[in-house]
């Protein structure tokens, strides 16, 4: 049970006590957090629906009601969407640069007819909250908003500025993200903390396994392989054929293996994960973390589907299109090859590697769009310490590690802008409860309430005035 809940606040909340909380005290602040969550889940903030500005306006209103100055709460419109920037002014006593707190207000769309429950209405059932965005990423939005409101109410004055940065199109084009990262006032931050990545995993028995802070992302890139041919009538086959040529090229891509790579983040993650996993795989992880030239151990790690992307760049064929009629020789055949590029390797190096592997000048290999390459964020002791304090308040002794994600979040644009970014979601749950982007997205009710202190503990650690910073 959460230590700071007072009997008074528990009694206060009884009037609006939701059914699921009958056996636990719910404070007025908890109830308010839930109200914010419920309100924003009801807004269909998917691309093209035009609802993000309404959500930003609602959140801005809540922050202003709580005492944030008008000039410190800003909605930035971009087309049909918007971003929200809210500054919690510190007294500047630490002389430190601001910290950004990231979340995104948009969601991947959900079709109500496909869901068992209305995705745009928060529903509590069987110990879960259901709704589009409950994990990705409206819990992050609601949690940061309620934390800012609550700290303001408590009279907390940080020793540096804290800035909420809510984007409006993370799930699509990230135009708002790029604009925010290009704002010199925001790019001047010392670092950013992202609610949209990282988090804790519970084992099948509900015991905590590990808490992981996202500190790097692989680069997402699509490449198109195209074979062309004059074609002709299919009653008169010719020796060269776009489909056969492309098929041969794809076979080469299948056996292409990129060199083994590692960085500070993956080595740390392997050392920690290996120690708690144990066994054959755990041993290989520890060996590789100590000696990144140990290819045998790297291959053992890569043989496990859960870690296949953690030791090198990977590319895989994902789509095919070819031919224009059942009775004509194909004039074109195209394959999409999706790559996740390890930090430190360029998009062009991957393109060349694909072209070399194919080894056929008639096959064109081209990159699609402009992949975003972001640097890693070196682990920081202050950030990891603050996150560990928040995690251990709920789950004492749980290992806190950094990890590299296969991509991609808003964090990459801030990393490119020179702001190291760490994903440190308050969500701690079982792997099998993750349904982000999919049907019936859900968040355990316990995870919702359990995580409401997460950000205030972190903020007090990183921005609490010395001697004033209260222990949670
Ligand atoms: Zn997200």
Boltz pocket constraint, residues with backbone or C-beta under 6 A from the ligand:
constraints:
  - pocket:
      binder: B
      contacts: [[A, 104], [A, 136], [A, 137], [A, 170], [A, 196]]
      max_distance: 6.0
